[in-house]
Amino acid sequence: GAVVSQHPSRVICKSGTSVKIECRSLDFQATTMFWYRQFPKKSLMLMATSNEGSKATYEQGVEKDKFLINHASLTLSTLTVTSAHPEDSSFYICSARDLNSGRNSPLHFGNGTRLTVT
Amino acid sequence: QKEVEQNSGPLSVPEGAIASLNCTYSDRGSQSFFWYRQYSGKSPELIMFIYSNGDKEDGRFTAQLNKASQYVSLLIRDSQPSDSATYLCASQAGSARQLTFGSGTQLTVLP
């Protein structure tokens, strides 16, 4: 089956530093990847849609200068949390869909990254 | 605003019983609907998806879709303690086919 690899799975950083999270589709290509954030006991909230070779599309209220997204190839998207603050601590999850899959095909999720900003 | 609503629960059922999870959505442009299961601290895993009105069965799971009522449900037959998790309903719409998630229903199956 389709596998999405997300790295790192857990990261602790200090306030003011930047953290990069990688999302790779291992056995399929994806022109679009989605980045979600989940706070404890809350649902997944879409942050942005990552588009291969073009700018990401951010959801309302998500700061594009703070959450930098790069989708440099059909198998890799990265999310960089810049100048991290404690309120950025959350569970970040990426997902992707095989570009050759059907219209109603499901998203495949990475294992998530637990970010803790101290 | 496009919304997906779920009863947050918690929902408790005895082992072997049928668990019924419900979901409503507001965007009539939604094309497909997905049920994911999420264990604490883990990423969601797909259980089923449905895009046609009616029922879709897969093992112990049955998804039901009623587009006129904008309602989706998931039935889990012969519930097992290992089914205890949070179940997320999601609708798919838009040109990028992004998913909008409900808040999830926490299910506990009691041994």
HADDOCK unambig.tbl for C-alpha pairs under 7 A between the chains (distance, minus, plus):
assign (segid A and resid 42 and name CA) (segid B and resid 103 and name CA) 6.10 0.50 0.50
assign (segid A and resid 43 and name CA) (segid B and resid 101 and name CA) 6.65 0.50 0.50
assign (segid A and resid 43 and name CA) (segid B and resid 102 and name CA) 6.43 0.50 0.50
assign (segid A and resid 43 and name CA) (segid B and resid 103 and name CA) 4.50 0.50 0.50
assign (segid A and resid 43 and name CA) (segid B and resid 104 and name CA) 6.34 0.50 0.50
assign (segid A and resid 44 and name CA) (segid B and resid 101 and name CA) 6.18 0.50 0.50
assign (segid A and resid 104 and name CA) (segid B and resid 32 and name CA) 6.12 0.50 0.50
assign (segid A and resid 109 and name CA) (segid B and resid 43 and name CA) 6.78 0.50 0.50
assign (segid A and resid 109 and name CA) (segid B and resid 44 and name CA) 6.76 0.50 0.50
assign (segid A and resid 110 and name CA) (segid B and resid 43 and name CA) 6.81 0.50 0.50
assign (segid A and resid 111 and name CA) (segid B and resid 42 and name CA) 6.59 0.50 0.50
assign (segid A and resid 111 and name CA) (segid B and resid 43 and name CA) 5.05 0.50 0.50
assign (segid A and resid 112 and name CA) (segid B and resid 43 and name CA) 5.87 0.50 0.50
